């Protein structure tokens, strides 16, 4: 198959799939995640839970890193960048066998959510002076 043919097939694929994704996204605003059963609903709910966890992590980061000593902040930034790489690699590895399956994105987002919540807890332990939670 020629490169031109592959590009043409890719363009057709995108043209066919994109409207479906937009349609699903528009329907998801009414999903009841406590009773979700359909794969598309479960995917939406897993993505939402990860988004909420990520927002909490970002809020924790902003709240506690504003006034840090510069060397401590640089160290923490490096640790956070390393953690993001680890999180992504870990979730890629743990969901590897489900790639290509309908539940892949559900498993991947669940992994991201779990690791993000754990990291938020770790950051609170490091940064919040009197935080008594724990990992």
N, CA, C and O atoms as a printed pandas DataFrame, in Angstrom:
     atom_number atom_name residue_name chain_id  residue_number  x_coord  y_coord  z_coord
0              1         N          UNK        A               1    0.848   -1.170    0.000
1              2        CA          UNK        A               1    0.000    0.000    0.000
2              3         C          UNK        A               1    0.897    1.237    0.000
3              4         O          UNK        A               1    1.872    1.302    0.748
4              5         N          UNK        A               2    0.568    2.198   -0.827
5              6        CA          UNK        A               2    1.366    3.404   -0.947
6              7         C          UNK        A               2    1.058    4.378    0.182
7              8         O          UNK        A               2   -0.015    4.347    0.785
8              9         N          UNK        A               3    2.024    5.236    0.448
9             10        CA          UNK        A               3    1.875    6.229    1.517
10            11         C          UNK        A               3    0.637    7.097    1.280
11            12         O          UNK        A               3   -0.077    7.440    2.222
12            13         N          UNK        A               4    0.393    7.444    0.030
13            14        CA          UNK        A               4   -0.764    8.269   -0.317
14            15         C          UNK        A               4   -2.063    7.545    0.049
15            16         O          UNK        A               4   -2.999    8.170    0.548
16            17         N          UNK        A               5   -2.124    6.252   -0.191
17            18        CA          UNK        A               5   -3.313    5.465    0.132
18            19         C          UNK        A               5   -3.537    5.397    1.637
19            20         O          UNK        A               5   -4.672    5.475    2.107
20            21         N          UNK        A               6   -2.458    5.251    2.384
21            22        CA          UNK        A               6   -2.560    5.194    3.844
22            23         C          UNK        A               6   -3.083    6.525    4.386
23            24         O          UNK        A               6   -3.948    6.546    5.261
24            25         N          UNK        A               7   -2.556    7.631    3.863
25            26        CA          UNK        A               7   -3.029    8.949    4.298
26            27         C          UNK        A               7   -4.496    9.146    3.954
27            28         O          UNK        A               7   -5.252    9.715    4.742
28            29         N          UNK        A               8   -4.899    8.680    2.788
29            30        CA          UNK        A               8   -6.293    8.793    2.372
30            31         C          UNK        A               8   -7.196    7.984    3.310
31            32         O          UNK        A               8   -8.251    8.469    3.718
32            33         N          UNK        A               9   -6.797    6.775    3.648
33            34        CA          UNK        A               9   -7.582    5.951    4.571
34            35         C          UNK        A               9   -7.641    6.582    5.957
35            36         O          UNK        A               9   -8.681    6.543    6.614
36            37         N          UNK        A              10   -6.544    7.155    6.398
37            38        CA          UNK        A              10   -6.531    7.826    7.701
38            39         C          UNK        A              10   -7.486    9.008    7.713
39            40         O          UNK        A              10   -8.192    9.220    8.699
40            41         N          UNK        A              11   -7.520    9.771    6.647
41            42        CA          UNK        A              11   -8.426   10.918    6.556
42            43         C          UNK        A              11   -9.882   10.471    6.589
43            44         O          UNK        A              11  -10.714   11.102    7.240
44            45         N          UNK        A              12  -10.185    9.394    5.896
45            46        CA          UNK        A              12  -11.552    8.860    5.902
46            47         C          UNK        A              12  -11.918    8.382    7.308
47            48         O          UNK        A              12  -13.020    8.643    7.790
48            49         N          UNK        A              13  -11.002    7.690    7.953
49            50        CA          UNK        A              13  -11.241    7.185    9.304
50            51         C          UNK        A              13  -11.556    8.341   10.252
51            52         O          UNK        A              13  -12.525    8.275   11.008
52            53         N          UNK        A              14  -10.749    9.389   10.217
53            54        CA          UNK        A              14  -10.963   10.552   11.087
54            55         C          UNK        A              14  -12.308   11.196   10.777
55            56         O          UNK        A              14  -13.041   11.569   11.692
56            57         N          UNK        A              15  -12.635   11.327    9.510
57            58        CA          UNK        A              15  -13.898   11.941    9.112
58            59         C          UNK        A              15  -15.100   11.138    9.605
59            60         O          UNK        A              15  -16.145   11.708    9.920
60            61         N          UNK        A              16  -14.953    9.824    9.671
61            62        CA          UNK        A              16  -16.059    8.985   10.128
62            63         C          UNK        A              16  -16.147    8.921   11.646
63            64         O          UNK        A              16  -17.249    8.899   12.193
64            65         N          UNK        A              17  -15.022    8.889   12.334
65            66        CA          UNK        A              17  -15.005    8.711   13.789
66            67         C          UNK        A              17  -15.273   10.016   14.529
67            68         O          UNK        A              17  -15.972   10.001   15.542
68            69         N          UNK        A              18  -14.750   11.130   14.065
69            70        CA          UNK        A              18  -14.881   12.394   14.787
70            71         C          UNK        A              18  -16.333   12.754   15.083
71            72         O          UNK        A              18  -16.640   13.113   16.220
72            73         N          UNK        A              19  -17.254   12.671   14.093
73            74        CA          UNK        A              19  -18.649   12.990   14.418
74            75         C          UNK        A              19  -19.234   12.068   15.485
75            76         O          UNK        A              19  -20.063   12.505   16.283
76            77         N          UNK        A              20  -18.819   10.805   15.513
77            78        CA          UNK        A              20  -19.302    9.883   16.543
78            79         C          UNK        A              20  -18.829   10.307   17.917
79            80         O          UNK        A              20  -19.591   10.247   18.881
80            81         N          UNK        A              21  -17.575   10.738   18.021
81            82        CA          UNK        A              21  -17.047   11.169   19.308
82            83         C          UNK        A              21  -17.757   12.425   19.792
83            84         O          UNK        A              21  -18.067   12.535   20.979
84            85         N          UNK        A              22  -18.021   13.368   18.904
85            86        CA          UNK        A              22  -18.729   14.581   19.274
86            87         C          UNK        A              22  -20.138   14.232   19.747
87            88         O          UNK        A              22  -20.622   14.786   20.734
88            89         N          UNK        A              23  -20.790   13.315   19.041
89            90        CA          UNK        A              23  -22.132   12.901   19.411
90            91         C          UNK        A              23  -22.149   12.281   20.805
91            92         O          UNK        A              23  -23.014   12.607   21.618
92            93         N          UNK        A              24  -21.203   11.395   21.087
93            94        CA          UNK        A              24  -21.122   10.773   22.411
94            95         C          UNK        A              24  -20.848   11.824   23.470
95            96         O          UNK        A              24  -21.459   11.790   24.538
96            97         N          UNK        A              25  -19.948   12.755   23.203
97            98        CA          UNK        A              25  -19.618   13.794   24.176
98            99         C          UNK        A              25  -20.839   14.642   24.501
99           100         O          UNK        A              25  -21.037   15.027   25.654
100          101         N          UNK        A              26  -21.662   14.938   23.491
101          102        CA          UNK        A              26  -22.847   15.746   23.728
102          103         C          UNK        A              26  -23.887   15.000   24.559
103          104         O          UNK        A              26  -24.633   15.622   25.314
104          105         N          UNK        A              27  -23.945   13.697   24.431
105          106        CA          UNK        A              27  -24.916   12.910   25.181
106          107         C          UNK        A              27  -24.484   12.686   26.625
107          108         O          UNK        A              27  -25.329   12.425   27.482
108          109         N          UNK        A              28  -23.214   12.779   26.908
109          110        CA          UNK        A              28  -22.698   12.408   28.214
110          111         C          UNK        A              28  -23.063   13.366   29.331
111          112         O          UNK        A              28  -22.927   13.006   30.500
112          113         N          UNK        A              29  -23.513   14.552   29.027
113          114        CA          UNK        A              29  -23.838   15.492   30.084
114          115         C          UNK        A              29  -24.998   14.992   30.937
115          116         O          UNK        A              29  -25.200   15.494   32.042
116          117         N          UNK        A              30  -25.759   14.023   30.458
117          118        CA          UNK        A              30  -26.884   13.503   31.225
118          119         C          UNK        A              30  -26.613   12.113   31.808
119          120         O          UNK        A              30  -27.544   11.450   32.265
120          121         N          UNK        A              31  -25.372   11.666   31.800
121          122        CA          UNK        A              31  -25.033   10.337   32.296
122          123         C          UNK        A              31  -25.092   10.316   33.825
123          124         O          UNK        A              31  -24.543   11.194   34.492
124          125         N          UNK        A              32  -25.757    9.313   34.359
125          126        CA          UNK        A              32  -25.774    9.084   35.804
126          127         C          UNK        A              32  -24.673    8.074   36.109
127          128         O          UNK        A              32  -24.852    6.869   35.928
128          129         N          UNK        A              33  -23.534    8.579   36.573
129          130        CA          UNK        A              33  -22.370    7.708   36.752
130          131         C          UNK        A              33  -22.574    6.661   37.848
131          132         O          UNK        A              33  -21.878    5.645   37.857
132          133         N          UNK        A              34  -23.492    6.882   38.750
133          134        CA          UNK        A              34  -23.735    5.875   39.785
134          135         C          UNK        A              34  -24.480    4.666   39.234
135          136         O          UNK        A              34  -24.502    3.612   39.869
136          137         N          UNK        A              35  -25.094    4.807   38.051
137          138        CA          UNK        A              35  -25.825    3.704   37.434
138          139         C          UNK        A              35  -25.357    3.404   36.011
139          140         O          UNK        A              35  -26.078    2.756   35.252
140          141         N          UNK        A              36  -24.185    3.857   35.644
141          142        CA          UNK        A              36  -23.697    3.675   34.270
142          143         C          UNK        A              36  -23.421    2.201   33.993
143          144         O          UNK        A              36  -22.794    1.513   34.799
144          145         N          UNK        A              37  -23.898    1.727   32.846
145          146        CA          UNK        A              37  -23.671    0.342   32.427
146          147         C          UNK        A              37  -23.097    0.255   31.020
147          148         O          UNK        A              37  -22.293   -0.633   30.738
148          149         N          UNK        A              38  -23.488    1.145   30.149
149          150        CA          UNK        A              38  -23.006    1.125   28.765
150          151         C          UNK        A              38  -21.537    1.529   28.731
151          152         O          UNK        A              38  -21.095    2.346   29.539
152          153         N          UNK        A              39  -20.798    0.968   27.816
153          154        CA          UNK        A              39  -19.368    1.242   27.719
154          155         C          UNK        A              39  -19.088    2.733   27.546
155          156         O          UNK        A              39  -18.193    3.273   28.196
156          157         N          UNK        A              40  -19.833    3.392   26.687
157          158        CA          UNK        A              40  -19.613    4.830   26.463
158          159         C          UNK        A              40  -19.849    5.618   27.746
159          160         O          UNK        A              40  -19.116    6.565   28.033
160          161         N          UNK        A              41  -20.860    5.239   28.520
161          162        CA          UNK        A              41  -21.137    5.922   29.781
162          163         C          UNK        A              41  -20.028    5.655   30.796
163          164         O          UNK        A              41  -19.599    6.563   31.508
164          165         N          UNK        A              42  -19.570    4.418   30.857
165          166        CA          UNK        A              42  -18.483    4.067   31.771
166          167         C          UNK        A              42  -17.203    4.816   31.402
167          168         O          UNK        A              42  -16.461    5.257   32.280
168          169         N          UNK        A              43  -16.948    4.958   30.099
169          170        CA          UNK        A              43  -15.783    5.717   29.651
170          171         C          UNK        A              43  -15.901    7.171   30.082
171          172         O          UNK        A              43  -14.942    7.761   30.578
172          173         N          UNK        A              44  -17.070    7.735   29.891
173          174        CA          UNK        A              44  -17.301    9.121   30.291
174          175         C          UNK        A              44  -17.097    9.289   31.798
175          176         O          UNK        A              44  -16.435   10.231   32.234
176          177         N          UNK        A              45  -17.654    8.394   32.581
177          178        CA          UNK        A              45  -17.573    8.500   34.038
178          179         C          UNK        A              45  -16.134    8.330   34.531
179          180         O          UNK        A              45  -15.702    9.052   35.430
180          181         N          UNK        A              46  -15.402    7.399   33.961
181          182        CA          UNK        A              46  -13.999    7.213   34.345
182          183         C          UNK        A              46  -13.197    8.466   34.017
183          184         O          UNK        A              46  -12.350    8.888   34.804
184          185         N          UNK        A              47  -13.462    9.057   32.863
185          186        CA          UNK        A              47  -12.761   10.287   32.477
186          187         C          UNK        A              47  -13.112   11.433   33.425
187          188         O          UNK        A              47  -12.249   12.234   33.785
188          189         N          UNK        A              48  -14.372   11.506   33.824
189          190        CA          UNK        A              48  -14.793   12.558   34.759
190          191         C          UNK        A              48  -14.117   12.387   36.119
191          192         O          UNK        A              48  -13.648   13.362   36.707
192          193         N          UNK        A              49  -14.066   11.157   36.617
193          194        CA          UNK        A              49  -13.421   10.917   37.907
194          195         C          UNK        A              49  -11.943   11.283   37.854
195          196         O          UNK        A              49  -11.407   11.853   38.804
196          197         N          UNK        A              50  -11.287   10.960   36.751
197          198        CA          UNK        A              50   -9.890   11.363   36.606
198          199         C          UNK        A              50   -9.770   12.883   36.556
199          200         O          UNK        A              50   -8.870   13.459   37.167
200          201         N          UNK        A              51  -10.672   13.529   35.831
201          202        CA          UNK        A              51  -10.634   14.995   35.735
202          203         C          UNK        A              51  -10.788   15.632   37.118
203          204         O          UNK        A              51  -10.078   16.583   37.444
204          205         N          UNK        A              52  -11.713   15.111   37.933
205          206        CA          UNK        A              52  -11.898   15.645   39.290
206          207         C          UNK        A              52  -10.642   15.432   40.134
207          208         O          UNK        A              52  -10.239   16.322   40.883
208          209         N          UNK        A              53  -10.029   14.263   40.017
209          210        CA          UNK        A              53   -8.801   13.979   40.771
210          211         C          UNK        A              53   -7.688   14.922   40.332
211          212         O          UNK        A              53   -6.932   15.425   41.162
212          213         N          UNK        A              54   -7.590   15.162   39.031
213          214        CA          UNK        A              54   -6.562   16.058   38.509
214          215         C          UNK        A              54   -6.796   17.492   38.976
215          216         O          UNK        A              54   -5.847   18.203   39.306
216          217         N          UNK        A              55   -8.048   17.914   39.003
217          218        CA          UNK        A              55   -8.364   19.258   39.507
218          219         C          UNK        A              55   -7.974   19.390   40.977
219          220         O          UNK        A              55   -7.450   20.425   41.388
220          221         N          UNK        A              56   -8.225   18.357   41.764
221          222        CA          UNK        A              56   -7.854   18.373   43.182
222          223         C          UNK        A              56   -6.338   18.439   43.341
223          224         O          UNK        A              56   -5.832   19.181   44.183
224          225         N          UNK        A              57   -5.615   17.669   42.537
225          226        CA          UNK        A              57   -4.159   17.707   42.562
226          227         C          UNK        A              57   -3.655   19.111   42.224
227          228         O          UNK        A              57   -2.790   19.648   42.916
228          229         N          UNK        A              58   -4.194   19.698   41.163
229          230        CA          UNK        A              58   -3.771   21.038   40.752
230          231         C          UNK        A              58   -4.096   22.083   41.816
231          232         O          UNK        A              58   -3.310   23.001   42.047
232          233         N          UNK        A              59   -5.243   21.947   42.456
233          234        CA          UNK        A              59   -5.610   22.868   43.536
234          235         C          UNK        A              59   -4.638   22.722   44.710
235          236         O          UNK        A              59   -4.175   23.716   45.270
236          237         N          UNK        A              60   -4.338   21.490   45.072
237          238        CA          UNK        A              60   -3.390   21.237   46.163
238          239         C          UNK        A              60   -2.034   21.830   45.817
239          240         O          UNK        A              60   -1.409   22.486   46.650
240          241         N          UNK        A              61   -1.585   21.606   44.604
241          242        CA          UNK        A              61   -0.292   22.131   44.167
242          243         C          UNK        A              61   -0.263   23.655   44.293
243          244         O          UNK        A              61    0.660   24.216   44.884
244          245         N          UNK        A              62   -1.273   24.317   43.739
245          246        CA          UNK        A              62   -1.305   25.787   43.760
246          247         C          UNK        A              62   -1.402   26.328   45.178
247          248         O          UNK        A              62   -0.759   27.323   45.513
248          249         N          UNK        A              63   -2.194   25.682   46.001
249          250        CA          UNK        A              63   -2.395   26.147   47.371
250          251         C          UNK        A              63   -1.111   26.102   48.183
251          252         O          UNK        A              63   -0.815   27.032   48.934
252          253         N          UNK        A              64   -0.350   25.028   48.037
253          254        CA          UNK        A              64    0.786   24.830   48.931
254          255         C          UNK        A              64    2.147   25.186   48.352
255          256         O          UNK        A              64    3.139   25.180   49.081
256          257         N          UNK        A              65    2.221   25.492   47.071
257          258        CA          UNK        A              65    3.546   25.783   46.508
258          259         C          UNK        A              65    3.800   27.264   46.260
259          260         O          UNK        A              65    4.890   27.641   45.831
260          261         N          UNK        A              66    2.817   28.095   46.521
261          262        CA          UNK        A              66    2.975   29.526   46.233
262          263         C          UNK        A              66    4.164   30.157   46.948
263          264         O          UNK        A              66    4.922   30.911   46.339
264          265         N          UNK        A              67    4.334   29.862   48.216
265          266        CA          UNK        A              67    5.327   30.564   49.023
266          267         C          UNK        A              67    6.475   29.669   49.487
267          268         O          UNK        A              67    7.060   29.899   50.546
268          269         N          UNK        A              68    6.788   28.669   48.707
269          270        CA          UNK        A              68    7.873   27.775   49.102
270          271         C          UNK        A              68    9.236   28.421   48.868
271          272         O          UNK        A              68    9.399   29.275   47.996
272          273         N          UNK        A              69   10.189   27.999   49.653
273          274        CA          UNK        A              69   11.576   28.418   49.450
274          275         C          UNK        A              69   11.992   27.960   48.055
275          276         O          UNK        A              69   11.682   26.832   47.671
276          277         N          UNK        A              70   12.692   28.808   47.281
277          278        CA          UNK        A              70   12.977   28.513   45.865
278          279         C          UNK        A              70   13.645   27.157   45.604
279          280         O          UNK        A              70   13.254   26.468   44.661
280          281         N          UNK        A              71   14.624   26.756   46.394
281          282        CA          UNK        A              71   15.287   25.469   46.158
282          283         C          UNK        A              71   14.342   24.300   46.412
283          284         O          UNK        A              71   14.356   23.312   45.678
284          285         N          UNK        A              72   13.530   24.414   47.445
285          286        CA          UNK        A              72   12.541   23.382   47.744
286          287         C          UNK        A              72   11.532   23.296   46.597
287          288         O          UNK        A              72   11.166   22.200   46.173
288          289         N          UNK        A              73   11.086   24.443   46.098
289          290        CA          UNK        A              73   10.118   24.464   45.006
290          291         C          UNK        A              73   10.708   23.836   43.740
291          292         O          UNK        A              73   10.022   23.068   43.065
292          293         N          UNK        A              74   11.957   24.145   43.409
293          294        CA          UNK        A              74   12.603   23.551   42.237
294          295         C          UNK        A              74   12.672   22.031   42.375
295          296         O          UNK        A              74   12.401   21.292   41.429
296          297         N          UNK        A              75   13.037   21.586   43.568
297          298        CA          UNK        A              75   13.119   20.152   43.829
298          299         C          UNK        A              75   11.750   19.493   43.674
299          300         O          UNK        A              75   11.626   18.416   43.091
300          301         N          UNK        A              76   10.744   20.146   44.196
301          302        CA          UNK        A              76    9.387   19.614   44.122
302          303         C          UNK        A              76    8.873   19.601   42.678
303          304         O          UNK        A              76    8.191   18.661   42.270
304          305         N          UNK        A              77    9.195   20.628   41.918
305          306        CA          UNK        A              77    8.796   20.676   40.510
306          307         C          UNK        A              77    9.432   19.514   39.747
307          308         O          UNK        A              77    8.765   18.854   38.951
308          309         N          UNK        A              78   10.709   19.268   39.987
309          310        CA          UNK        A              78   11.383   18.151   39.322
310          311         C          UNK        A              78   10.737   16.821   39.719
311          312         O          UNK        A              78   10.513   15.950   38.879
312          313         N          UNK        A              79   10.445   16.683   41.006
313          314        CA          UNK        A              79    9.799   15.450   41.477
314          315         C          UNK        A              79    8.434   15.278   40.824
315          316         O          UNK        A              79    8.054   14.162   40.470
316          317         N          UNK        A              80    7.697   16.361   40.662
317          318        CA          UNK        A              80    6.368   16.285   40.052
318          319         C          UNK        A              80    6.470   15.924   38.571
319          320         O          UNK        A              80    5.676   15.127   38.072
320          321         N          UNK        A              81    7.423   16.495   37.877
321          322        CA          UNK        A              81    7.623   16.148   36.468
322          323         C          UNK        A              81    8.001   14.674   36.319
323          324         O          UNK        A              81    7.513   13.987   35.422
324          325         N          UNK        A              82    8.869   14.200   37.203
325          326        CA          UNK        A              82    9.244   12.784   37.186
326          327         C          UNK        A              82    8.047   11.897   37.503
327          328         O          UNK        A              82    7.872   10.839   36.898
328          329         N          UNK        A              83    7.226   12.333   38.452
329          330        CA          UNK        A              83    6.047   11.559   38.829
330          331         C          UNK        A              83    5.080   11.444   37.646
331          332         O          UNK        A              83    4.521   10.373   37.409
332          333         N          UNK        A              84    4.880   12.528   36.911
333          334        CA          UNK        A              84    3.971   12.497   35.763
334          335         C          UNK        A              84    4.451   11.468   34.742
335          336         O          UNK        A              84    3.648   10.709   34.199
336          337         N          UNK        A              85    5.749   11.442   34.483
337          338        CA          UNK        A              85    6.300   10.445   33.548
338          339         C          UNK        A              85    6.069    9.032   34.086
339          340         O          UNK        A              85    5.683    8.130   33.344
340          341         N          UNK        A              86    6.312    8.853   35.387
341          342        CA          UNK        A              86    6.097    7.544   36.004
342          343         C          UNK        A              86    4.627    7.138   35.920
343          344         O          UNK        A              86    4.313    6.005   35.554
344          345         N          UNK        A              87    3.727    8.065   36.260
345          346        CA          UNK        A              87    2.294    7.773   36.230
346          347         C          UNK        A              87    1.870    7.306   34.853
347          348         O          UNK        A              87    1.195    6.286   34.713
348          349         N          UNK        A              88    2.267    8.054   33.840
349          350        CA          UNK        A              88    1.875    7.706   32.475
350          351         C          UNK        A              88    2.453    6.353   32.048
351          352         O          UNK        A              88    1.760    5.541   31.436
352          353         N          UNK        A              89    3.719    6.122   32.372
353          354        CA          UNK        A              89    4.341    4.830   32.033
354          355         C          UNK        A              89    3.689    3.684   32.787
355          356         O          UNK        A              89    3.443    2.620   32.220
356          357         N          UNK        A              90    3.411    3.901   34.055
357          358        CA          UNK        A              90    2.773    2.871   34.875
358          359         C          UNK        A              90    1.394    2.517   34.316
359          360         O          UNK        A              90    1.060    1.340   34.179
360          361         N          UNK        A              91    0.604    3.527   33.996
361          362        CA          UNK        A              91   -0.736    3.258   33.478
362          363         C          UNK        A              91   -0.678    2.624   32.090
363          364         O          UNK        A              91   -1.519    1.787   31.759
364          365         N          UNK        A              92    0.300    3.009   31.278
365          366        CA          UNK        A              92    0.488    2.350   29.980
366          367         C          UNK        A              92    0.774    0.867   30.184
367          368         O          UNK        A              92    0.211    0.017   29.493
368          369         N          UNK        A              93    1.646    0.563   31.129
369          370        CA          UNK        A              93    2.037   -0.832   31.366
370          371         C          UNK        A              93    0.899   -1.650   31.959
371          372         O          UNK        A              93    0.652   -2.776   31.527
372          373         N          UNK        A              94    0.206   -1.090   32.945
373          374        CA          UNK        A              94   -0.830   -1.876   33.623
374          375         C          UNK        A              94   -2.073   -2.080   32.770
375          376         O          UNK        A              94   -2.855   -2.995   33.029
376          377         N          UNK        A              95   -2.264   -1.254   31.769
377          378        CA          UNK        A              95   -3.438   -1.420   30.899
378          379         C          UNK        A              95   -3.063   -1.984   29.535
379          380         O          UNK        A              95   -3.907   -2.064   28.643
380          381         N          UNK        A              96   -1.817   -2.370   29.369
381          382        CA          UNK        A              96   -1.312   -2.810   28.071
382          383         C          UNK        A              96   -2.166   -3.918   27.458
383          384         O          UNK        A              96   -2.491   -3.865   26.272
384          385         N          UNK        A              97   -2.522   -4.897   28.239
385          386        CA          UNK        A              97   -3.245   -6.068   27.704
386          387         C          UNK        A              97   -4.679   -5.748   27.292
387          388         O          UNK        A              97   -5.310   -6.526   26.577
388          389         N          UNK        A              98   -5.188   -4.614   27.739
389          390        CA          UNK        A              98   -6.555   -4.265   27.343
390          391         C          UNK        A              98   -6.597   -3.357   26.114
391          392         O          UNK        A              98   -7.677   -3.001   25.644
392          393         N          UNK        A              99   -5.428   -2.980   25.590
393          394        CA          UNK        A              99   -5.392   -2.122   24.397
394          395         C          UNK        A              99   -6.146   -2.777   23.261
395          396         O          UNK        A              99   -6.025   -3.976   23.009
396          397         N          UNK        A             100   -6.920   -1.961   22.589
397          398        CA          UNK        A             100   -7.723   -2.460   21.478
398          399         C          UNK        A             100   -9.091   -2.930   21.926
399          400         O          UNK        A             100   -9.978   -3.135   21.097
400          401         N          UNK        A             101   -9.275   -3.102   23.219
401          402        CA          UNK        A             101  -10.572   -3.528   23.741
402          403         C          UNK        A             101  -11.454   -2.327   24.053
403          404         O          UNK        A             101  -10.979   -1.196   24.146
404          405         N          UNK        A             102  -12.722   -2.588   24.211
405          406        CA          UNK        A             102  -13.664   -1.496   24.457
406          407         C          UNK        A             102  -13.490   -0.871   25.834
407          408         O          UNK        A             102  -13.890    0.274   26.047
408          409         N          UNK        A             103  -12.905   -1.598   26.760
409          410        CA          UNK        A             103  -12.750   -1.075   28.121
410          411         C          UNK        A             103  -11.384   -0.428   28.360
411          412         O          UNK        A             103  -11.108    0.035   29.466
412          413         N          UNK        A             104  -10.539   -0.391   27.349
413          414        CA          UNK        A             104   -9.178    0.135   27.536
414          415         C          UNK        A             104   -9.165    1.515   28.172
415          416         O          UNK        A             104   -8.465    1.719   29.164
416          417         N          UNK        A             105   -9.914    2.465   27.635
417          418        CA          UNK        A             105   -9.886    3.831   28.170
418          419         C          UNK        A             105  -10.475    3.892   29.574
419          420         O          UNK        A             105  -10.080    4.743   30.371
420          421         N          UNK        A             106  -11.396    3.021   29.883
421          422        CA          UNK        A             106  -11.946    2.971   31.241
422          423         C          UNK        A             106  -10.833    2.577   32.209
423          424         O          UNK        A             106  -10.628    3.235   33.229
424          425         N          UNK        A             107  -10.117    1.500   31.883
425          426        CA          UNK        A             107   -9.026    1.034   32.743
426          427         C          UNK        A             107   -7.921    2.079   32.846
427          428         O          UNK        A             107   -7.369    2.308   33.922
428          429         N          UNK        A             108   -7.605    2.707   31.718
429          430        CA          UNK        A             108   -6.528    3.697   31.706
430          431         C          UNK        A             108   -6.897    4.911   32.566
431          432         O          UNK        A             108   -6.083    5.371   33.367
432          433         N          UNK        A             109   -8.106    5.424   32.405
433          434        CA          UNK        A             109   -8.534    6.568   33.211
434          435         C          UNK        A             109   -8.651    6.210   34.688
435          436         O          UNK        A             109   -8.353    7.035   35.551
436          437         N          UNK        A             110   -9.082    4.987   34.986
437          438        CA          UNK        A             110   -9.138    4.550   36.386
438          439         C          UNK        A             110   -7.738    4.522   36.991
439          440         O          UNK        A             110   -7.553    4.912   38.143
440          441         N          UNK        A             111   -6.766    4.069   36.233
441          442        CA          UNK        A             111   -5.384    4.054   36.698
442          443         C          UNK        A             111   -4.897    5.480   36.947
443          444         O          UNK        A             111   -4.305    5.767   37.988
444          445         N          UNK        A             112   -5.145    6.368   35.992
445          446        CA          UNK        A             112   -4.739    7.770   36.157
446          447         C          UNK        A             112   -5.383    8.384   37.387
447          448         O          UNK        A             112   -4.733    9.096   38.152
448          449         N          UNK        A             113   -6.673    8.100   37.571
449          450        CA          UNK        A             113   -7.378    8.657   38.730
450          451         C          UNK        A             113   -6.763    8.158   40.039
451          452         O          UNK        A             113   -6.469    8.949   40.935
452          453         N          UNK        A             114   -6.574    6.854   40.141
453          454        CA          UNK        A             114   -6.033    6.273   41.376
454          455         C          UNK        A             114   -4.654    6.851   41.696
455          456         O          UNK        A             114   -4.385    7.242   42.832
456          457         N          UNK        A             115   -3.795    6.898   40.697
457          458        CA          UNK        A             115   -2.443    7.404   40.940
458          459         C          UNK        A             115   -2.455    8.901   41.255
459          460         O          UNK        A             115   -1.648    9.372   42.056
460          461         N          UNK        A             116   -3.357    9.641   40.635
461          462        CA          UNK        A             116   -3.452   11.081   40.888
462          463         C          UNK        A             116   -3.941   11.337   42.307
463          464         O          UNK        A             116   -3.437   12.232   42.985
464          465         N          UNK        A             117   -4.908   10.565   42.755
465          466        CA          UNK        A             117   -5.387   10.729   44.143
466          467         C          UNK        A             117   -4.267   10.383   45.146
467          468         O          UNK        A             117   -4.101   11.062   46.160
468          469         N          UNK        A             118   -3.514    9.329   44.850
469          470        CA          UNK        A             118   -2.395    8.970   45.718
470          471         C          UNK        A             118   -1.351   10.087   45.752
471          472         O          UNK        A             118   -0.816   10.412   46.812
472          473         N          UNK        A             119   -1.069   10.663   44.604
473          474        CA          UNK        A             119   -0.078   11.736   44.540
474          475         C          UNK        A             119   -0.559   12.973   45.288
475          476         O          UNK        A             119    0.234   13.648   45.944
476          477         N          UNK        A             120   -1.842   13.274   45.197
477          478        CA          UNK        A             120   -2.394   14.413   45.930
478          479         C          UNK        A             120   -2.186   14.210   47.420
479          480         O          UNK        A             120   -1.803   15.139   48.131
480          481         N          UNK        A             121   -2.434   13.015   47.884
481          482        CA          UNK        A             121   -2.225   12.676   49.300
482          483         C          UNK        A             121   -0.748   12.826   49.667
483          484         O          UNK        A             121   -0.423   13.368   50.724
484          485         N          UNK        A             122    0.134   12.354   48.809
485          486        CA          UNK        A             122    1.573   12.493   49.061
486          487         C          UNK        A             122    1.981   13.957   49.152
487          488         O          UNK        A             122    2.732   14.346   50.047
488          489         N          UNK        A             123    1.484   14.765   48.221
489          490        CA          UNK        A             123    1.816   16.195   48.245
490          491         C          UNK        A             123    1.295   16.863   49.506
491          492         O          UNK        A             123    1.973   17.711   50.087
492          493         N          UNK        A             124    0.118   16.496   49.926
493          494        CA          UNK        A             124   -0.422   17.076   51.170
494          495         C          UNK        A             124    0.457   16.688   52.355
495          496         O          UNK        A             124    0.704   17.506   53.241
496          497         N          UNK        A             125    0.925   15.451   52.372
497          498        CA          UNK        A             125    1.818   15.028   53.457
498          499         C          UNK        A             125    3.116   15.824   53.463
499          500         O          UNK        A             125    3.652   16.137   54.526
500          501         N          UNK        A             126    3.618   16.149   52.283
501          502        CA          UNK        A             126    4.857   16.888   52.163
502          503         C          UNK        A             126    4.662   18.373   52.479
503          504         O          UNK        A             126    5.496   18.991   53.140
504          505         N          UNK        A             127    3.558   18.932   52.003
505          506        CA          UNK        A             127    3.411   20.379   51.980
506          507         C          UNK        A             127    2.524   20.963   53.067
507          508         O          UNK        A             127    2.766   22.089   53.502
508          509         N          UNK        A             128    1.532   20.260   53.513
509          510        CA          UNK        A             128    0.593   20.807   54.489
510          511         C          UNK        A             128    1.162   20.596   55.887
511          512         O          UNK        A             128    1.385   19.459   56.304
512          513         N          UNK        A             129    1.395   21.678   56.606
513          514        CA          UNK        A             129    2.085   21.575   57.896
514          515         C          UNK        A             129    1.443   20.621   58.901
515          516         O          UNK        A             129    2.157   19.875   59.571
516          517         N          UNK        A             130    0.137   20.624   59.021
517          518        CA          UNK        A             130   -0.509   19.807   60.055
518          519         C          UNK        A             130   -1.441   18.760   59.468
519          520         O          UNK        A             130   -2.401   18.346   60.118
520          521         N          UNK        A             131   -1.165   18.330   58.244
521          522        CA          UNK        A             131   -2.022   17.344   57.596
522          523         C          UNK        A             131   -1.762   15.977   58.219
523          524         O          UNK        A             131   -0.616   15.550   58.351
524          525         N          UNK        A             132   -2.853   15.291   58.604
525          526        CA          UNK        A             132   -2.709   14.005   59.287
526          527         C          UNK        A             132   -3.134   12.830   58.434
527          528         O          UNK        A             132   -3.238   11.717   58.950
528          529         N          UNK        A             133   -3.386   13.030   57.142
529          530        CA          UNK        A             133   -3.703   11.917   56.256
530          531         C          UNK        A             133   -2.437   11.117   56.038
531          532         O          UNK        A             133   -1.387   11.454   56.585
532          533         N          UNK        A             134   -2.520   10.091   55.268
533          534        CA          UNK        A             134   -1.270    9.367   55.096
534          535         C          UNK        A             134   -1.260    8.363   53.985
535          536         O          UNK        A             134   -2.280    7.790   53.600
536          537         N          UNK        A             135   -0.088    8.176   53.494
537          538        CA          UNK        A             135    0.189    7.105   52.541
538          539         C          UNK        A             135    1.326    6.311   53.113
539          540         O          UNK        A             135    1.767    5.336   52.503
